[in-house]
Amino acid sequence: MNKIDLKTYWHSTAHILAASVKELFPEVKLGIGPAIENGFYYDFYRRQPFLPSDLKRIEKKMAELIKRNLPFERIEKEKNEAITLLKKLDEPFKIELVKELADEKVSFYRNGNFIDLCRGPHLASTGKIKVFSLLSIAAAYWKGDENRESLQRIYGISFPTKKELENYLTLVEEAKSRDHRKLGKELDLFSIHPEAGSGLIYWHPKGALIRKIIEDFLREEHLKKGYDLLYTPHLANLNQWKISGHWDFYQELMYPPIKLENQEFMVRPMNCPGHILIYKSGLHSYRDLPIRWAELGTVYRLEKSGVLHGLLRVRGFTQDDAHIFCQPEQLEAEILSAIEFAVSILQSFGFSQYDVRLSTRPEKYVGTTESWEKATAALKKSLDKKGLTYSLDPGEGVFYGPKIDIKIKDALGRSWQCSTIQVDFNLPERFHLKYINNEGKERKPIMIHRAILGSLERFFGVLIEHYKGAFPLWLSPWQTIVLPITEKENSYANQVSKKLTDSGIRSRVDLGGEKIAKRIRKAEMEKIPYMAVVGKREAERSTIALRERGKGDCGEKNLKEFILEIKEKIAKKSQSVVK
């Protein structure tokens, strides 16, 4: 079944869910019930909370409606007729939706005695649904607004075959075992403290070490690619955000201004105005371009509390942000270079499958249609040259320009937004940027906004789930641990660890009083790639008894040989450990 058909399948099942809930709980008011990336949900307003036992009753009722094979009948009504009908049905949320519609005609779908405001499409009848499962209940605000009514959201999934459902439910269970919030606590990587501020991350020593490794790698790679590094302030005068357009187009996600000495300042939601100010601080010739500037810049966005989710959706995060200032004739080459750079970096972290989207002009935008068309054409041409398969995302560009988004696929086949490349003719215009061309005339540069990993916090969460906390060797906070069998080998264990550390390998010694089996188990739980067990024989022969994560006992190993092998693997950014 193709993707469009599956969306229709899920949306039809959501309609059956709503019909069943209304039959069992007539007092319930309906919200919305869309198909989502995996499955569907429906929002309900009910004073009493739904219980797990209620889901069983709802599933039973859904099965009855499916067995009756009721047709999905489309009904069109004039807007005022639709409102009259919804008033009769006592559905205030649906009335609100109809009043917001620009169309004079609206559609409903009926199956049996149930009728629902719906754009469709739906399957021919309820009997087309073969297998389904209701998965969970969650809280949701009407229209995502925390100042509006609190609703109850029921999630579900359906498929044409039992095998597909079983495979999906297995995947759900595997995803639960990989949950970065659970593993982050077990591996002592990070924490969140709502009493100090929701959506703000506290990096613990091991998590902070991995972050440092990622940041150092990014900085080194950017320098190799001809980027210069910047640092810019976390605060800027409100006027900068008015000039940039963020105040007009992005205000709901910005923290309120702070008054200081009769001026208003904002904590930054973006890094771009800071880079623009640095560009404006000097004169630029065409010979200087392209200028490539990169910053690991922390930004703050006022996300609603209901959408915050561990590391994946936060209020304060660090972007691997870069801005390229170039001449028009350099644009295509710079876009292509940015795509290749992004793919190379993502592959270093073990990601080789992507969903690529080209997002075009939204309804609200700045600049001319001509500049938008030029920018979109340049992005499209670069994607075609690179040979990347991509899909169009109409109207999903940012207010100042079109963009390419690269979504990585993890070990479970889930897509995660990471890289973005955005062409911007507009901010150079708004900030009056210029360079002197080869004829001595002033011209405006084109600006490319570019991030590869995106939010370091979100990327770290994805890494945890992708590797199930068992990070590749080069990223592991501790690459080796030395375990003496008895206290008599403590001195030799310290010598081994020092040799490893002196060779650039992150190592520590566990001299704990527990028996060796317990310490091995502890190291396995910490997901350390290698354990060097040392006893009397190893001390006498200057060797180690090597244990590898996921493989167990690898036998006796010469320490010098092991150091050479592990260093080679680290240098290659290998996703596997030493064989």
N, C-alpha and C positions, 0 to 999 in steps of 0.2 A: 504494500500500500504506500503510495507516494505521500510526501509531506503535507500537501494541501488536503488530500483526502483524510489524513490522520487528524489534522486540525478540525475538520468538519465532524469527524467521528467523536473527538473529545468534546466539542461544543454541544453536539447532540446529547452526549451522556450527561453533561452539566444541566441541560434542560430537563432530562429525566430525573436527575437529583432534585432539582427545584420542585418539580411536580410531586415527587414523593414526600418531600419535607412539608409542602403545603397541605397535602392530604393528611399527614400524621399530626402536624402542628399548625392548624389553620390561622392561629394568631400571628404567625411569623410574617415579617415584611421582607420583600425581596430586594436585594442589592443588584449586583452584576455577577455574571457567570461565564467568563471567557475560557477559551482554550489557551493554555500557556505552553512553554517550551516542552515540558513533559507532563501531559495530562490536562487537568482542568481544576477549577475551583468555583464555588458559588458562595457569595456573601449573604448572610441572613441577619436581620435584626430580631432578637428575641431576648426577653428579660432574663429568662433562666438559661444557664449555660448548657450546651449540648454535652452529653456524657458519652464515653466510649460505648456504653450499652445502647445509646440512641443510634449510633452509627450502624449497629447490627440491625436495628429495626428499619432504618432507612434503606439499607442494602436489600433487605427482604422485600420492601415495598417496590424498590426499583426493579427487582427481578420480576415482580408481578406485572409491572407496566411493560417491561420488555417482552414478557411471554404473551401479553395481549396484542402485541404487534400493532400498536396504534399509529396511524399515519401522522406525519408532521405536516400540518396544513398552514400555508402562508396566508395571512390576512392583511390587507392594506387599508388604512383609515386616514382621513383628514386629521390634521393636528388637533383641532378642537374636539373631534370625535374621540380621538385617542385619550385625551385628558379626561373626558367624560367617563369613558370605560374604566380608566385607572382609578378614578375617584370612586366608582361603584365597587371596584375590587379592593379599595382601600390600600393602595400601593404608593405611598408618598415619595419614595425614592425614585420610582419609575416616572412619576409625574414631573419631578424635578429634571430628569433626563430629557423628557419630551420637550419641556419648555426651553431647554438649551439648544435644541436642534434647529438648524436653519431650514431644513426641508419642510415643505407644507404637508407631505405625506409621510407617514411612519408605518412600519411593518410589525406585525405580531406573528407568533407561531402558536398553533393550538395542537395539543395531542390529548384526546379524551376530553375531560372537563377542565383541563389546565390550559391557560392562555398566558403568554409572556411577551412583553415588549422585546423584540429581537430583530437584528438585522439579518441573521442567518449567515450562510446557508445551513441547512440541516440534512440529515439522511432522509430517505423516503419514509421510514417508519422506525418505531422503537425496537422492533424485532431485529433490526440490522446490527444492534449491539450484542456481541457474543459473550464476552467476559469483562468484568470490571471489579474494582476494589476501591473502597473509600480508605484513604491513607491516614489523615490526621485532621485535627481541629486547631485553628489558630485565631488570634485576635487580629482585627483590621479596623481601620477608621474609614468612614465613608469618604470616598474620593481621596484617601490618603491624608486627610487633614485631621490632625490630632485634636482640633477644636470642634470637630463634628462627632456624630454618633459613633459609638463603638459597636462594631459588628462581629459576627462569628463566621469565620471562613472555613469551609469544609473542602479539603483537597481530595482528588480522586484520580484514577487512571483507568483506561479501558483499552482493549485490543480485540482484533478479530479472532485470535487464537489463544488457547490456554497456555501454550508454550511461550508466546510473547509476553503474556502477563507474568508467568513464572520467572522468566529471564529478567524482566523489569524489577520484580520484587526482590530478586537476588541482588540486583544492582543497587537497590535502595538500601538493603542491609549492609552491603559492602561500603556504600557511601557513608553510612552511620559510623562504621568502624574507622573511617578515614577522616571524620569530622575534625577540622583543625582546632576547634575550641577544646575538644576532648583531648586530642594529642598534645596540644599546646600546654595544657595543664599537666598531663602525665610526664612530658619531657621537660617541663619547667622552662618553657621558651618565652612566654609573655603572659600578661594578665590585664584585665580591664576592671576599673574600680568606679562604678556608677556614682558612688558617694562623692567622688572627686571630679566627675564629669563623664557622661556617657559618650561612647564613640572615641575615646582617647586611649592610646595603647601604651602600656608600660613594658618595655623590653627587658627581660631578665638576662643574666650573663650569657647563657648559651644562645639565646635568640639574638642578643646584641652582637655576639661574635659572628654569627651567620650573616647578620646585616652588614657588618663591617667587611666581611669577605666579598659580599655582593657589591657593596659600594666601591671598594678598592678595585675590583675587576672592572666595573663600569667606567671608573675614572681612567684607568689605564687604557682601556679599549677606545675611549673617546679621544684621548691624546694621540693614540696611534692613527686615528682616522682624521686628524687635522682639526679637532675641536679645541677650543680654549675653555678653561673652567672659570666659572663666576660664583660669587656669593652675593646675594642681595637681601635687603632687610625684610623682616616678616610684617612690618607695618608700612603703610604708605598713605599719603594725604588722599582724602576722599576724591579730590579733583581728578586724580589719575584714573580712578575707576569710572568717573563720569566721561572723561575724554575717550577711554578705551571702549565704552559702551557696555561694560559689565554691569554698571549701576542700573541701566535701563533694561537689560536683557537677562540679568542673572541675580537680581537683587534678593529674591526669595531664598537663595542659598548662601547669602553673605551675612556675616555677623554684623550686628548694629555698629554704627560709627562710635568711636571713642573721642571725647572732647579733650583736647590738650592745648592750653594756651590760646584759646579762641580759634583753634583749628580742629577739623574733624579728620580722624585717621581710621583706617580700616585694617584689620588683619587680612592678609592677602588670600584670596581664593584661587589666584593664578600667579604665575611667575612672569608672564610676558611683559607687563609694563616696566618691571625693573630692568629687564634686558634692553628694552627700547630706550630707557633713560640713559643707560650706559652707551648705547649706539649714538645718541644725540650729544653726548659729551665731547665728541671729537669730529673732525672733518674726515670724509671718506672719498677716496678715488675709486674708479672702476677697477684699478689694479688691486685694491684691498679685498674686493669681493670674489668669491663668496666669503662671508664671515660666519663662522660656526661657533656658537657659544652654548655651553652645557652647564647645568646646575642641578644638584640634588637638592631641590627646594621644597621646604615644608609649607603646605597650604592648609587652610581651614575652611570648611564648608558646613553650613548649618543644616545638615541632613535631619529629617524628621526622625524622632526616636523610634517610630514603628518600623523603619526600614534598616536600622542599624543591625549589623550581623557580624559579630566577631571581628576578624581582620578584613573581611570582604567588603564591608560598608562601614566607614568610620567618619569622624568629623575632622580629625587632624591626620594628615598623611604626607609622605614625601614622594615627589615625582622625580623621575629621571628625565627632567625637562631639558629641551634644547630648542634654540631658535637659530635659523639660518637666514641671513640677509644676502640676497643675490640679485643679479641682473636678469631681465626677462629671458635672455638667451641661455642662461645657466639653469633655469628652473627645472627643466625635464631631467637633466643629469643629476641635479641635487635630490630630486624626488627618488629617482632610481637608486642612487647611492644610499639614501635613507632606508629604502625598502630592503636592500641587500644587507645593510648594517643590522637592521632589526631581525631579519631571519637568522643571520649569523649568531647574534647574541642569544636568541631564543633557543637555537640548537645547542648552544653551550650548556643550557640548563636542562636539556633532554627533551625539548619540544620540537617535533618535526611535522605535525599535522595542524592545519590552520583553516579557519573560516575567514575569508577576506570580504569586506564590504566597502563599497564606494557610496558615500552619503552625499546627497545633492542639496540644493538650496532649500532652506525651510521657509515657512510662511513669513516669519519675522526675520529680517536680515538687514544688513547695512551694505552700502556699496551699490555698484551698477550691475545690471544683468549681464552686461558685456564682460566685466571682470570675472564674474562667477562662471560664465561659460568658458573663458580662457583657463581658469584655474581647474575646473572640472575636466576639461579636455587634456590638460597636462598630467593630471593624476591618472586618467584612463590610459593614456599613451604609455606611461611608465609601467603600469600594471601589465599591459599587453606585451611590452618589451621583455619584462621579467618572466612572462609566461605563467603568471599566477591566475588561477581560476577565482573569479570573484562574482558577487551578486550586487545589484543596485539596491540602495536603501533610500528611496525617494523622500526628500524633505527632512532628512535626519542630519544634515550638516549643522555645524555651529553657526551662530549668527554672523560671524565675520568671514566664513569661507567653507568650501567643501572639504571632505576628508576621506582618508583611507583608514579603516580600522582592521587590525589583525587580531583575531580571536584564536588563542591556542586551544588545542584539545588535550585533555589530561588522560591519565591511565584508564579512566572509566568512559572516555569518549565525550565528556562534558566540555562545552566551550566556555572560555573565560576571556573577557576583554583585556588586552594588554597594549599592544602598540597602536599608535595613532600618528598619522602624518596629515597635516592640515595646511592648505595653501591660503595665504592671506594677503589680498591687495588693499585691505581696508584700514588696518591699524597703521601701516606706514602713511596712509593718507591723513588719518585723524591726528597723528602725532607729528605730521610734517617732516617725515624722514627724507633724507636725500643723499645722493652721492654725485660726484662729478664724472660724467662719461668721457669717452676718448675724444670728444669734440669740445670739451671744456664746458658743457652745459649741465645744469642741474636736472637730475632724474630721481624718481622715487624707486627705492628697492622693493623687491617682492620679499615677503617674509614667510618662512615655513616654520610652523610649530610642530615639534616632534618629540614623542616619548616612546620608549621601547618597552620597558617593563610596566610603565604606567605608575600606579601607586605601589611603592615598595611593600606597604602593609598588605595590600590585597595579593600581590605576587607571592609574598611569603606564605600567606594562607593557602594559595593554590599549590605552592611547592610542598607544603606539609601534606596536603591531601593527595597530590600526585604520587609522592614517594611513600605515603603512609608513615611519615616521620623518619623513614630510613633514608636520609639524605645521601646523595652520591659522595664519594670519598672527598672530593675537593671542597665540598660545602659543609661536611660534617664538623660540628664544633670540636669534637674530639675524634681524631682519626685512628688513634690507637690507645689502648689501655694495657698497662703491664700488671700482671697478677702473679706475685710470688706465692708459691704453694705453702711455704712455712716462713716464719720470721727469719730463719737462717738465710733465706734468699733475698731479704729486703735490700741489702746493700747492692747486690747484683741487679735487682729490679730497678733501683734508682739510676744505676749506671746505664742500663738499657734505655730507660726513658730519656735520660740526658742526651744520649747519642741520637735518638730519634728527634728530640727537640732541636738539637744543634744542627740537624740536617734539614730543618724547616718543616718537620712533621709535628702536628699538634698531638701531644701525648701527655698522659698523666699516669700515676701509679695508684693502685688501690691497695693500701696496706691494712685494710680493715681486719678486725679480729674474726670475721666469719670464716667458715670453711670455704675452700676454693670453689666447690660446686655452687654455693650460694652467691659468691662474687661473680662467677661466670654468668649465672642467671641474671644478676643485677645488670651486668654490662650488656647482655642481650636485650633486656627491657629498655635500656637507654639507647639501643640501636647504634652502638659504636661499631664501625666497620671491622676493626681487627682487635683481637685479644692476643697479647704475647704472654703466655703462661711460662713461668720459669721455676724450675725445681733444682735439685742438686745437680742432676746430669747436665742441664742446660747451662748452669753457672760454671761447671767444669769445662764445658766445650765451647763456651761463648756463643751459644745458639738460643733460639726461642722455640717453644712449642706453640705453633700458630693456630689460632681459631679464627674463622672468617664468618662474618654476619650472614646468616642464611644457609651456610654450608657446614658449619661445625668444625671438627678437628681436621686440620690440613697437614699434620705431621710436623716433624722437626725442620727448622729453617735456619740457614745461616743469616745472622743479623745483617751483615753488610749487603748480602744479596737482596734481602727483604727491603732494606732502605732504598736501594737502587730501583727496585721494581715499583715500590709505592710512590717514589718521587716522579717516576716516569708517568704513572697513572694520573697523579695530581696535575702535572704539567700539561697533559692532554685534555684536562677537564673531562675525563672519562666518566660515563654514567654507570659503569660497573666497577667492582673492586678487583683487587689483584687475584688472579686465578691461581 
